[in-house]
Structure formats: C-alpha cells, structure tokens
C-alpha cells in the first residue's frame, strides 16, 4: 500500500493559483486580457490568502469603434468618431467628420425629452414623484433621487438637462399627457418635424442604445433647443441644490465647460453609455461666431472636452471666414 504523500503547507496555495489559471478561457492571456497570480515568497499558513487570480475583461467597444469610424483622419486628430461644427447663422460647415454615421446618442436624448415636455406646456410647479418605474433596468445605473422623492416638473427638467439625471427624465416621460408611450411618440414626431430623418427614440433617458441619430440631425436638435430660453438656462446651469427627502442634495453640470470663462455656451448636453462613447452637443459663441458643435462617440473620459478645446483653438487660428471647411477622410468599412 502506498503511503500518503506529504506536501508543504504552501503547496495548496500554489495549486489553487494554477487551477484558477487553467480554468480561465483560452484567450485570457491575449493582448487585451491579463491574468495576475500572486503568492507569498515565504510559504506560510497565511499564504493562501495572498494568492489571487484576476481575469481582466476588455471593455466592450462602442458602435463607432466597431464600425471603424475612429480611423478617419482629421486636421486636429480628434478622438470623437463623428464631428460636426456649423455656423448657426450662415449654415456654413466648418468641420465635418463621419457626420452622417448613425450612432447611439445616450443622454443627448434628454434635449428632445425637454423639448416635448416644454411643448406640452404642463405646469412647471406640479409635483412629480420618483417611483420604481424610474429605476434603470437597462444599464443598472445609480441615482441620487431615491424612490418616493418628490420634485416639481421644473426641478426634474433642471436635473435631467444639467446633471443628466435618468430617473428625472423618465419621470418626465411618465407624467407626459398619455404617459411614456405618448412621450416617445411625441419625441419621434418632433424629430420628423425638424427634418431629423435619421433619428429614432425608444425611451426618454438615452440609456437604450436604440436611441440613435447622426451629427447632422443633432445639429438641428441643438438649433431648436437653443430657441427655448428655459432649456438654455437649465442646461447651462453650473449646479443646483434640491431637497431629496430630509436633506439637500447638490448636483453639478456634467459639462465642465459651462464653468469655464473661456466659453460662452447657449445650450448644451452631454451623454455616455458604453455603446455611444462620450458625447457632447452645444451651441456656443466662438471667434465671434455662433456655432453648433456635435461630438459623438469620443474615446476617453475627458476626450470630448479635449476635442472641444482643440476645435476652439483651431477656429481661433483661422484667419479668414471664407477658409474652406475641414473634412475628414472616411474610414474604411469593416471587412
């Protein structure tokens, strides 16, 4: 009879690490995935607590990345996949890059939500409640508006536009005449009336990647939103404080440029979901001109702001208004 083989105490820790590695998918050690195994140099009873196996999964690519739109070249090497800068008064296109590409637009959606709510002319001082119907089941995002929170319609609009509050935007849709389906129908009807032929909405927050548009259409949306003094004021507010239950909660604008004295922004909205990347639209006065700027599917947390700053600097260097517009080289289609 073979006797029991005795192993050092640290052997189980190493075996655990190796078994964890073997159990990982075959491509776990690829260039986009890493496995980290860490063990104590001095074997001890506590060594098993120091052994870890970590499988790092690559981020899900945005629609723009999947379509290869980021490969398009432009004069400023912008990190946004789709860009459009238009003179609001003359309609002159100053910069264009993949402007016809239809992409998810994330919380840019809320500009249209605000427009149809404003069109409905419902009382801004009417109290609305946050309910379980406003919980994000699409992405599981968090909110500081607890269930049962009661705010006026005006406050909900403010938080939706300024702080991109999803529960506030959904509550606005629920309380629209006819409910959420009627609100979404009104959003699509409004889009068609503005000539936004490549735009479609399925809900009022932007959490769904099926809310889609292109830069050309969104420029029309920004123009329309800029006509509404309330939307201009609420969307560019640097911050706000509202009563949530028994405490005051402070909210800040998701667009840091509204706090930058170098920018004169009339209306704006930011957006982000994984499928859409970082997005930003705004009307601003730059180099003595009223401009509409659309940035979609930007790669990186601060890249949309960086792109906007690069565009501002580029515009300031243009010596003549009649300078030809900058265009981007189209990206090659995916094989």
N, C-alpha and C positions, 0 to 999 in steps of 0.2 A: 504494500500500500504506500502510495506516495504521500509524504508528509506535507503539511500546509507550508506554502512559500511565504516567508515573512518579508514585508516591504517597509521602507522607511515611512514615517508619518506624512512626509511631504508628497509621497508618490500619488496619493489620491487627488491632491490639488492639481498636479500636472496633468493627470489623466482626465480630470474634469475639463481643464482648458482645452486639451486635444480633442476630446469628444465634442465639445462645443464647436470647435473649428470644423470638424468633419461634418457636423450636422448642418452647416451653412450651405446655401445654394452654391452651385458650381462656379458662378461668376462673382462670388463675393470678394475675390482678390483682384478684380478688374481695376482699371484706372479710376473708375468713378465710385468704387466701393472699397472700404478698408476694414480689416479685422485687426483688433488690438487684443493681445493676450499679455497679461502682466502677472508675474509671480514673484514671490519674495526670494531674495538671494540666499537668505538663511532659512532653511526649512524649519518650520515650527508648526505648532498646532493652529496658530492663527493664520498660517499662510493661505489656507483655503479661502479666507475672507478677502485676500488681496488678489485673487485670481479672477479676472474678468474677461469675458468675450463680448466684443461690441461689433455689431454689424451696422455700418453706416450706409443707408439707402440714399441714392442720388435724388435730388429734388425733381419733381415732376415738371417737365418742360412746358412753357406757355404755348399757346396756339401759334404765336409769332415765331417762336423757336422751332416748333415742329414744321412750320411752313418754310423755314429758311429765310425769313424776312430780315433778320439781323445781319445777313451777309451783304445787304445792299449798302453801297458806298455813298457817303455824303460829305460835303465840304468840311464839316466840323466833327466827323467821327462820332455822331450822336449814338447813344445807347438805346434810344427808342426805336422800335421796329417800324412804326408808322408816324409820320410827322406832317403837319400842315400849318403854315403861317400865312395868313391872308390879311391884306389891308381892309379894314372894316368899311371904309368909305368908298374905295375905288374897286374893291373885289380883286385887286392885283394879288397874284400868288407869289409870295416872296421866297417860300421854301416848301418843297414837296418831296415826300419820300413814302412810297407804298400807301399813298393817301386813299386808294380805292380798296385796299385789303379789308375784308370784313372780319372783325375780331370781337371777342368778348369785351365788354366795356366796364364791367364791375360797377362801382358806385357812381360813375358818371351818370348812370341811370337816374339817380336822385334828382338831377336837374329837371328831367321830364316829369318825374313824380311831383315836384314842386310846381311845375307849370300847370298841370291838370288840376291840382288842388287849388291853385290860385284862380284858375278859370271857373271852378265850381262855386267860387265866392261864398264858401261856408264861413260861419263866424270864427274868427281867429281866437276869440276868447272862450270858445266852447271847450270844456274839459274832456280829454280823451284818456283812456286807461290802457296800460300795457297788460296784455293777457298772455296766456300760454300759446295762443295763436301767433304771437310775435316772436317766439323763440326760433332761433336759426337752426333748422333741421337739415339745411343744405350743406353747410360748412362747419357747423358746431361752434361758430364764433361767440365770443363773450360779449356782455353788455353790462353797463353800469345802471341801466334802467331796470330795476327789479320788477318782478311781477306785482301788479297792483299799483305801480307808480301812476299818478295822475298829473298830467301836464296839459296846458292849453294847446290848441291846434297850432297857434303861433310858436310856442316853445318847441313843439315836435318838429315843425318846419325848420326852426333855427338849428336844432341839434342834428337833423338829417343833412342839412346843407353844410354846416360849419364843421361838425365833428363826425360826419358820416355815420350817424347812429342808425343801425339797421332796424332795431325794434321800433324806433320812432318813425322811420319811413314805412314800415309795414303797417303800423297803427294808422298812419295817414291813409294808406290804401284801404284798410278795413273800414274806416269811417267815411270813405268816399260814398256819395249817393249811389246805391246799388251794390256796395261792397267791393271786395277785392277784384272780382272778375270785371266789374264795370270800370274800375280804375285802370286796369291793364288794357282794356279795350279802348278807353279814352286816351291812354298813352300812345297806343299804336295809331289811333285815328289822328291825333295831334301830329305825330311824326309824318304821316302821309300828307297832311295839310301843309307842312313845312317843306315838302319835297324831299324828305329823308327816305328815299326809296330802298335803301339797303339796310334799314334799321328794323329790328323786331324786339319786342319786350314780352316777357312771360311773367314778371313779377316786379314790384316797385323798389327793391333794395339794391339789386345788382349782384346779389350773392350767386345767382344762377349764371353759368357760362352761356346759357341760351339767350341772354340779353346781349344782342350783338349789333354792331354798327361799323362804320368806317370813318376816317378822319374828315372826309368831305361832308358827310351827313352831320357829324358832330359840330362842325363849324357853323352849320345852320342852326343847330340847337343852342349854341352859345350866343349867337346873334339874337335869337328870340328871348333867351333868358336875360340878356342884357337890357331888354326893353322894360323889364319888370323891376321897379325900384325896390320892392320888398325882397326879391330874390338877390338882387345886387347887394343890398345891405346885410342880409343874413348870411350869405355865402362868404363874404369877405370880413365878417366879424372876427377879430383875433381870438376872443374867448368869451365864455359865458358861464354863469353860475345858476343852477336851478335847484329847487327843493325836491329831493328824492326821499320820500318818507319823512323822517325826522331830521335829516341832515342836508346840508347844502353841498352839492357836487359841482366841481369845477371842470369844465370842458374846454379844450383848446382846438383851434382850427388845424385840420390835417395838412394844410398847405402852409409851410413856414414862410413862403414869400409874402404873405399878407402882413407879416411883421417886419418886413424888410423895407426900409425907407427908399431904397433904390427902385422899388416897383410901385406903379400906380395901377392897381388891379380893380377893374369894374365888377367882374363876376368871375367865379372860379368853382371848380370841383375837382377833387382827386378821387382815385379809385384803386383798389387792389383785390384781386383774387389770384390764385396760382395760375389759372388758365389765361388771365388777362395781363399778367405782369403789372408793373406800376404805371398808372395812367394819370393824366392831368389835362384839363381844358381850362382856358381862361380868356378873358378879354382884358387887355392891358394897353396902356399908353407907353410906347417906347419910341425913342428917337423922333418925337414929335408926331407920331402916327398912332391911330387907334388900330390895334391889331387883334386878331383872333388867333389863338395858338392851341393846337391839339397835339398831344404827345401820347402815344399808345404803346403798350407792351414794352415798357422800359425795363432793362435788366439791372437789378440792384436797388437797394432800399432808398438811396439818395440820388439815383441816376436821373430821375425825371426833373428834379430841381437843378441838378448839374447841367442837364440838357437845356433847360430854360435859360440858365445863366449864360451858357455858351451862345445860344441864339441871340440873347440880348447884346452880348459883346460883339457878335458878328454884325448885327444890324447897325450898331453904333459906328462901325468902321466903313459902312457903305457910303461912299462919297456922293452918289447921285441917286435920286429916287428912281430914275429910269434904268438903273442897273438890272441886267437880266436876272430872272429868278433862279435860285439854286435848285437843281433837281438831283435826284439820286439814281444811281444805276440799279436797275431792277435785279432782284435776287433770282438765282436760277431755281427752277422748280425742283422739288424733291423727286428723286428717281424711284 
